[in-house]
């Protein structure tokens, strides 16, 4: 009868089990990435649940917010901004147009170029989305003080830059990289000249 490695020696078997137990612990036990993914999933789910009241699905709010910030955009620019393929952006715009949130117009000189913008209804949705995001952000950061919020935001931006660099993503600036939070600028102390 063949024996299993380590079966003859109980201590060896126990050591082997202890080693395998370490490998079997939940992936999130000490992983920042796992904790980040879990928080992002819960955040996305919470946003999705709240978007239902606005007749939107998760992901559509990003299109509405992008158009609210930019005004009129070409479909290509919108797809690039959202980092999706043009057919994905086109499908989302078609759905939002059917709801009356966006309108599309072909470029006068070149019918292949389509520009999209929010309608008045879409602008109202953008304002509602902004409030929704603020509410969920308040839930996310409940119990954090101002310093902790700024530190977390800074660390997440740094992590995003690291991954963009490691992935070879060019032209990727994490939102807010170049801007300083009002609270941060208020807390800067400029020494007086002697």
JOHUHU-V949076 format. One record per pair of residues at least 24 apart in sequence whose C-alpha atoms are under 8 Angstrom apart, sorted by the first residue. I is the first residue (numbers start at 0). J is the second residue. D is the distance in Angstrom with one decimal. If there is no record, write none. Layout:
# JOHUHU-V949076
i	j	d
I	J	D
I	J	D
This chain:
# JOHUHU-V949076
i	j	d
42	135	7.6
42	139	7.5
45	135	7.2
46	131	7.6
46	132	7.3
46	135	6.9
49	131	7.2
50	128	7.8
50	131	8.0
53	124	7.1
53	127	7.8
59	91	6.7
59	95	7.8
60	125	7.7
60	128	6.8
62	91	7.9
62	92	8.0
63	117	7.3
63	121	7.0
63	122	8.0
63	124	7.6
63	125	5.9
64	125	5.8
64	128	7.7
66	115	7.9
66	116	6.1
66	117	6.4
67	117	6.9
67	122	6.6
67	125	6.4
70	116	6.0
70	117	7.4
71	114	6.3
71	115	5.6
71	116	4.7
71	117	7.8
72	114	5.3
72	115	5.5
72	116	6.7
73	112	6.8
73	113	5.6
73	114	4.2
73	115	6.2
74	112	7.6
74	113	6.0
74	114	6.2
74	115	6.8
100	124	7.8
149	183	8.0
